[in-house]
């Protein structure tokens, strides 16, 4: 289907849903939108579940959501706690269904009745709330509140599980629309791109224009019909002549753009989820793969698809290794030499940077290939995402991100993940089934075979002695 036809269809559907939403809101102007107490919210929930008429149910759902949005935080939390404690399964119905299941010899009908009885009442309540105008957005915000209170209110875990169960269906790939975001996109969406960017902050409108307007830049986002002006996730792409090792040249406002027809590489340099209430609902794997297909269709000259990714957990992990006197990776001399990382602006001193690089890159290889979480997966969350998508860890980039945030979270380290189209499925299966990490031989060769030492070593072809480092003040 021609892109113009797709765009017109998307515009039509977006206008249709907006019109329906606004019309729905107008129908409920007379409804009580006053803030509600916890007890009022609970009573509305019970009444909504008892209703059979659709019109009155939608009005009541609107009233509950409006009352919740305006309620005091304590009343909101009280309602969420009630969802956990009072809106679980009907225990009498569940007990009867269990007994019937055993008596029937586990018949299919009895199993179906048992499954229905085991469903928490709050799932049906959430479904009915979703019928209200703007209900989907309100429920996403409600789940964000659940996540905020989860640590101190562990009983909300069951509520969160029900939100995830329903959101996984409501936000599956079949309901998502891929849209290119460019400089002509409506300003209210562009403002959200600035606000939601999580990897490399967008400083101002000139910065945003440099990422969207040039011919060698692309941005794509997933949208949902019920959240027409809210990108759920977006990815920023640079078209380049080769694989980059640093972020600054890509974001340079004074750089000279290239013709897209000359590009050989598409670089995914920033991926941002925008809705905290949709945490854990996977969009990114679908987004990257569909964007690859879009770029391949538009620009067949682009043959390489890579990321330039941050390493958010590296500095924290390395700090723990440095503090661990029993570390299998560091001897005492290397641990002492790594004190340079605590010195301000060490990255701007070429001698210090060249000296620390042969220590830092093997440690980075160990971090990616050997450091694991309790589930036996890589510690780094970005690594888990891309490796789980079927990418390959392609290269380690020393001082790829010299920004304050880059230095703080990874001592400037960035990495490239390669999406080799012929290997994605095999890499994904190996990671999902055996937690096997796809990594280039150049990365694996960096792994230290014994504890790192600061004994004299080669640096830029010259023998380098340990660098004297004054302890930080």
Buried (B, 14 or more C-beta within 10 A) or exposed (E): EEEEEEEEEBEEEBEEBEEEBEEBBEEBEEBBBEBBBBEBBBEBBEBBBEBEEEEEBBBBBBBBBBBBBEBEEEBBBBBBBBBBEEBBBBEEBBEBBBEBBEEBEEEEEBBEBBEEBBBBBBBEBBBBBBBBBBBBBBBBBBBBBBBBBBEEBEEBEBBBEBBBEBBEEBBEEEEBBBBBBBEEBEEEBBEBBBEBBEBBEBEEEEBBBBBBEBEBBBBBBBBBBBBBEBBBBBBBBBBBEEBBBBBBEBBEEEBEEBEBEEBBBBBBBBBBBBBEBBEEBBBBBBBBBBBBEBBBEEBEEBEBBBBBBBBBBBBEBBBEBBEEEEBEBBBEBBBBBBBBBEBEEBBEBEEBBBBBBBBBBBBBBBBBBBBEEEEEBBBBEBBBBBBBBBBBBBBBBBBBBBBEEBBEBBBBBBBBBBBBBEBBEEBBEBBEEEBEBBBBEEBEEBBBEEBBBBEEBEBEEEEBEBBEBEEEE
